[in-house]
């Protein structure tokens, strides 16, 4: 609570270093844990594929239920009309409820399938494009810097060659004047 604090500068530095090492080690531990828990791209694709297969099976099952309950409901109402019996309304209501529940589940499954098949691939593709663009920009900057460096070196070499040529011409003049 601040009752005991280091009095010397050395003690304060040691306390600061201990505190910073605690913060960094905690961040490192959480980073490692999150990295281990996170799925990589191939694992995500496999997981998505398995979920889509399960949704496809459930879609088929609920579609079969829609057909089954529709036929049962039609048959029950056909029998009731033919016999003039109104006592089977409770069975008709139960079948009607099951039919509408199956229709609702089919719509829900289709929505989940659209969400899984559309958004993730688009996001992944956008990240790939972004990474590719970043790499291209980095490479272009690197190449531009190297070209400027080479141009400076060539200009320096040209200047040195011009000086050497001037010195050689001066040496030739000196040799010619001596002869």
N, C-alpha and C positions, 0 to 999 in steps of 0.2 A: 504493500500500500504506500510505498515511498518512505517508510520509516528508516530503512537501511539503504543508503545509496553510496556508491564509490566516491571517495573524496579526492583521489589523485587522478591526473589525466590518463595515466597508464591503466588504471582500473576502469575508467570510463570507456576507453578504447576497447578493452577486453570485453566489457559488457555489451558494447555495440556489436563487436564481431560475433559474439555468441548469439545475440538476437538475430543478426542477419543470416548466420549459418542455419539457425532454426527455421527462418522463413524460406530460405532456398531449399533446404532439405524437405520441408513440407511440400513445396511446389513441385519438387522433383518426384516425390512419392506419388502425389496425386496425378502428375503427368504420366507416370508409368502405369498406374492403375487404369486411367482413362484409355490409354493406348491399348492395353490388353483387352479391355472390355469392348472397344470399338471394333466393328466388323470392317474388314477390308472390302474392296470392290467385288472381288470374286465371291466372298462369303455372302455379301449382300445380294448378289445376283442369284446365288443358289437358294438363299432364304426366300427371296421374292418368287422364284420359280416354284418352290414347294408350296408357298401360300396360294399362288395362282392355281395350282393343281387341286388343292383342297377346296378352293372357291368354285372351281369348275365342277367338281363332284357334287358339292352342295347345290349348285345351280341345277344340275341334272336331276337331283333328288327332288328338289322343290318344284321343278317343272313337271315331273311325273306326278307329284301330289296335286298340282293344279288340274291336270287331266283327270286323275282319279276322282277327286272331289267333284269336279264338274259333271262327270258321267254319273256318279252316285246321286248327286243332287237332281240332275235331269231325270234319272230313273225313278227316284222317290217321288218327284212331282208328277211324273207321267202316271205312276201307279195311283197316286192320290186322286188325280183328275179322272182316271178311268173308273176308280171305285167310288168316287165321290166322298172320300174319307178325308177329314180335316184333323185327325188325331195325331198325325205324324209331323205336325209343325215344329215340334221341339227337335226332332231329328234333322229336319230341313234347316233349322236355325244353326244347329251345331255344324252341319256340313258347310253351310254358307260362311260361318265364322272361320272354319279351317281353310276354306278356299281363299278368302280374303287375306288370311294370315300368310298363306303360301305365296300369294301374289306380292304381298309386302316384302317377304323375305327374298324373292327373286329380284325385285327392284333394288333392295339393299345390297345384295350380292353383286349385281351388275355395277352399282356405284363403286363398290370396293375394288372390283376388277379394273374399272376405268382409272381409279386413283393409282393403283399399283402399276398398271402398264404404261400410263402416260407421264406422270410427273417426274418419276425417278430418272427415267432415261433422258428426259429433256434437261434436267438439272445436271446429270452426269456429263452429258454432251456439252453443256455450257461451261462447266468447270474444265473440261478437256480443252475446249477452244480458248478459254482464258489462260490456262497453263501454257498452251502452245503459243499464244500471242505474247505472253510474258517472256518465254524462252526466245522467241524470234526477236523481240525488242532488245533483250540482253545481248544476244549474239550480234545484232546490228550495231549496237553501241560499242561493243568490243571491237568489231571490225572497223568501225569509223575511227575509234581511238588509235588502232594499229596503223591505219592508213595515214592519219595525221602525223603519227610518230615517224613513219617511213618517209613521208614528204619532208619533215624537218631534217631527218638524217641525210636525205638526198640533197637538199638545199645546202646543208653544211658541207657535204662532199664536193658539190659544185664550187662553192666558194673556195675551199682548199685547193681544188684543181686549178681554178683561175689564178690563185696566188702562186702555185707551183709553176704554171705556165709563164706568168709574168717574171718570176725569178729566173727561169730558164732562158727567157728572152734577154733578160738583163745580163746573164752570164755569157750568152752568145755575143752580145755587144761588147762586153769587156774582153772576151777572147779575140774578137775581130779587131778591136782597137789596139791590142797588144801585138798583133801580127802585122 
